Amino acid sequence: MSEKIKYIDTDQYDKEVLAGGKVVLDFYSTECPPCEALAAKYEQLSLMYGEDIKFLKIFRQENRALAEKLGVSGSPTVLFYNNGERTGDVLTGGIKRSELIKNLDALLPEERITAIKAGIKPRETTCDLLILGGGPAGLTAGIYAAQAKINVLLVDIALTGGQVKTTHMVSNYPGFKEPQPGYMLMHYMQEQAVAAGVEFRQAVDVTSINLQKKEILIDNYETIRAKKIIIATGSSPKPLGLPGEKEYRGKGISYCATCDAKYYEGKEIILIGGGNSAIEEALFIARFASKITIVHQFAVLQANKVAQEKAFANEKINFLFEHEPRAFIKRDNGDMAVVVENLKTGERTTLETRGVFVFAGMQPNLDGIKGNNDLAYDKWGYIQVDDLMHTNIPDVFAAGDVASKPLRQITIATSEGTIAAVQAARELE
Ligand SMILES: Cc1cc2nc3c(=O)[nH]c(=O)nc-3n(C[C@H](O)[C@H](O)[C@H](O)COP(=O)(O)OP(=O)(O)OC[C@H]3O[C@@H](n4cnc5c(N)ncnc54)[C@H](O)[C@@H]3O)c2cc1C
């Protein structure tokens, strides 16, 4: 632990934090993966900024009253103070090094920032296997590789868990009689990977990726060189590309029911889509919303029969078939409106609603990969692989949703992660 970090409790808060000077305070908890992901960054930054800024940590569980008084409801939460006054952002969850640096820099004069940055020594790390992405594919690959005694490092731009982390319930992953909350399933996988010996870099900015050299730069600070790379960066909801969508994303338009359904208690919402994810998420949203109108381009749903039957039996769920959205509008009172077109008649109508959920297919996560590297892709933009998950670039594999295939599920992602890791391990031998 860095000498520049001091642990305090509620009794010391006034003296250590409010008495003056520049202070950063981390409310942490135990058994808290995001806190662990932050700890290394916090420690490293305390060595850089510790002469100018006081780095403090306080155990949230034992200092609850203070945390509540300061509006801290989760761990980790990082607060910044200048001469006893709160300043800067309130950082929570998967906190990035760049977010910390931005707020630390804001406390200091320009010449100190320049001097501190001049003293930064870039970090260099080598490993046998580098895994990009910590969803089911990446974590499974990590478990297999680490258990084969391979030195493996897993990098994720967010906290690990992938899409499943925000999936309300998973009922088709083998081994569990009852449906499992997605975040628990991923928690188990993460714990297993940690126990196997996988090293992690979570909530990082991936500055550059060079697949040919098997070298990446993260946080513009740490270069990681590997003998093999597995790309397991998954996929994300595809935006519809309609007027108003980008503008109101997160402000009335959501792509994640688990994250946002709770904000629509007793409210009416519109859901775009008709596949499995759309219908399963509609059933979840129906626990909160008073009415859901599903707008779907075809005359029938594409979801599996069980999900369809549940949706048709749910009194809150209504259907507008053979319609497509054309634009999103935000009303002055915060409500949303969706312009929809009848695909048979071409007639356009405007539907009023409180919020919109979009489940209209997925796209591969290839930020920093596509364009800079000579990977081969299928016609939908997913990475082409052979039976052993090799890409066309030597020593580079792809697994899970990001790889080309007809079906994307957790079981498939874990299987492909397994194949890629076992094959990489064989080749490393
Ligand atoms: C709403 C919804 C419900 C679903 N329900 C089910 C279900 O019930 N059962 C089922 O089997 N499947 C379900 N799925 C599908 C399932 O979630 C995916 O098939 C599975 O998560 C794919 O795993 P993955 O590891 O390939 O990718 P992901 O889960 O997408 O994980 C990818 C990880 O890579 C990280 N990442 C992205 N870009 C980078 C980068 N450049 N560098 C480093 N890391 C990066 C991401 O932060 C993420 O953590 C559902 C999907 C959705 C959207």
The ligand as an SDF file (V2000), in Angstrom:
LIG
                    3D

 53 58  0  0  0  0  0  0  0  0999 V2000
  -30.9470   -7.9810  -23.3960 C   0  0  0  0  0  0  0  0  0  0  0  0
  -30.2030   -9.2660  -23.6370 C   0  0  0  0  0  0  0  0  0  0  0  0
  -30.6170  -10.4310  -23.0380 C   0  0  0  0  0  0  0  0  0  0  0  0
  -29.9250  -11.6350  -23.2490 C   0  0  0  0  0  0  0  0  0  0  0  0
  -30.3660  -12.7770  -22.6550 N   0  0  0  0  0  0  0  0  0  0  0  0
  -29.6820  -13.9350  -22.8420 C   0  0  0  0  0  0  0  0  0  0  0  0
  -30.1160  -15.1520  -22.2040 C   0  0  0  0  0  0  0  0  0  0  0  0
  -31.0990  -15.1580  -21.4580 O   0  0  0  0  0  0  0  0  0  0  0  0
  -29.3800  -16.2820  -22.4340 N   0  0  0  0  0  0  0  0  0  0  0  0
  -28.2830  -16.3000  -23.2500 C   0  0  0  0  0  0  0  0  0  0  0  0
  -27.6620  -17.3470  -23.3900 O   0  0  0  0  0  0  0  0  0  0  0  0
  -27.8610  -15.1790  -23.8600 N   0  0  0  0  0  0  0  0  0  0  0  0
  -28.5250  -13.9970  -23.6850 C   0  0  0  0  0  0  0  0  0  0  0  0
  -28.0990  -12.8630  -24.3110 N   0  0  0  0  0  0  0  0  0  0  0  0
  -26.8910  -12.9440  -25.1800 C   0  0  0  0  0  0  0  0  0  0  0  0
  -25.6140  -12.9530  -24.3310 C   0  0  0  0  0  0  0  0  0  0  0  0
  -25.6620  -11.8690  -23.4200 O   0  0  0  0  0  0  0  0  0  0  0  0
  -24.3660  -12.8520  -25.2130 C   0  0  0  0  0  0  0  0  0  0  0  0
  -24.3840  -13.8690  -26.1750 O   0  0  0  0  0  0  0  0  0  0  0  0
  -23.0940  -12.9750  -24.3780 C   0  0  0  0  0  0  0  0  0  0  0  0
  -23.0490  -11.9870  -23.3800 O   0  0  0  0  0  0  0  0  0  0  0  0
  -21.8440  -12.8460  -25.2610 C   0  0  0  0  0  0  0  0  0  0  0  0
  -20.7130  -12.9100  -24.4460 O   0  0  0  0  0  0  0  0  0  0  0  0
  -19.3110  -12.2510  -24.9050 P   0  0  0  0  0  0  0  0  0  0  0  0
  -18.3560  -12.5570  -23.8250 O   0  0  0  0  0  0  0  0  0  0  0  0
  -19.0030  -12.6660  -26.2800 O   0  0  0  0  0  0  0  0  0  0  0  0
  -19.5740  -10.6850  -25.0030 O   0  0  0  0  0  0  0  0  0  0  0  0
  -20.1790   -9.5900  -24.0090 P   0  0  0  0  0  0  0  0  0  0  0  0
  -21.0640  -10.1770  -23.0070 O   0  0  0  0  0  0  0  0  0  0  0  0
  -20.7070   -8.5330  -24.9000 O   0  0  0  0  0  0  0  0  0  0  0  0
  -18.8870   -9.0320  -23.2420 O   0  0  0  0  0  0  0  0  0  0  0  0
  -17.9040   -8.3010  -23.9460 C   0  0  0  0  0  0  0  0  0  0  0  0
  -17.0050   -7.5620  -22.9680 C   0  0  0  0  0  0  0  0  0  0  0  0
  -15.9680   -6.9220  -23.7270 O   0  0  0  0  0  0  0  0  0  0  0  0
  -15.7710   -5.6020  -23.2330 C   0  0  0  0  0  0  0  0  0  0  0  0
  -15.2170   -4.7900  -24.3260 N   0  0  0  0  0  0  0  0  0  0  0  0
  -15.8510   -4.2190  -25.3700 C   0  0  0  0  0  0  0  0  0  0  0  0
  -14.9790   -3.5920  -26.1700 N   0  0  0  0  0  0  0  0  0  0  0  0
  -13.7340   -3.7830  -25.6260 C   0  0  0  0  0  0  0  0  0  0  0  0
  -12.4130   -3.3980  -25.9940 C   0  0  0  0  0  0  0  0  0  0  0  0
  -12.1650   -2.6840  -27.1030 N   0  0  0  0  0  0  0  0  0  0  0  0
  -11.3990   -3.7700  -25.2160 N   0  0  0  0  0  0  0  0  0  0  0  0
  -11.6160   -4.4900  -24.0770 C   0  0  0  0  0  0  0  0  0  0  0  0
  -12.8590   -4.8950  -23.6770 N   0  0  0  0  0  0  0  0  0  0  0  0
  -13.8980   -4.5580  -24.4530 C   0  0  0  0  0  0  0  0  0  0  0  0
  -17.1430   -5.1610  -22.7690 C   0  0  0  0  0  0  0  0  0  0  0  0
  -17.0600   -4.1260  -21.7940 O   0  0  0  0  0  0  0  0  0  0  0  0
  -17.7090   -6.4620  -22.1850 C   0  0  0  0  0  0  0  0  0  0  0  0
  -17.4210   -6.5980  -20.8110 O   0  0  0  0  0  0  0  0  0  0  0  0
  -28.7700  -11.6550  -24.0950 C   0  0  0  0  0  0  0  0  0  0  0  0
  -28.3450  -10.4630  -24.6960 C   0  0  0  0  0  0  0  0  0  0  0  0
  -29.0360   -9.2650  -24.4720 C   0  0  0  0  0  0  0  0  0  0  0  0
  -28.5620   -8.0030  -25.1270 C   0  0  0  0  0  0  0  0  0  0  0  0
  1  2  1  0
  2  3  1  0
  2 52  2  0
  3  4  2  0
  4  5  1  0
  4 50  1  0
  5  6  2  0
  6  7  1  0
  6 13  1  0
  7  8  2  0
  7  9  1  0
  9 10  1  0
 10 11  2  0
 10 12  1  0
 12 13  2  0
 13 14  1  0
 14 15  1  0
 14 50  1  0
 15 16  1  0
 16 17  1  0
 16 18  1  0
 18 19  1  0
 18 20  1  0
 20 21  1  0
 20 22  1  0
 22 23  1  0
 23 24  1  0
 24 25  2  0
 24 26  1  0
 24 27  1  0
 27 28  1  0
 28 29  2  0
 28 30  1  0
 28 31  1  0
 31 32  1  0
 32 33  1  0
 33 34  1  0
 33 48  1  0
 34 35  1  0
 35 36  1  0
 35 46  1  0
 36 37  1  0
 36 45  1  0
 37 38  2  0
 38 39  1  0
 39 40  1  0
 39 45  2  0
 40 41  1  0
 40 42  2  0
 42 43  1  0
 43 44  2  0
 44 45  1  0
 46 47  1  0
 46 48  1  0
 48 49  1  0
 50 51  2  0
 51 52  1  0
 52 53  1  0
M  END
$$$$
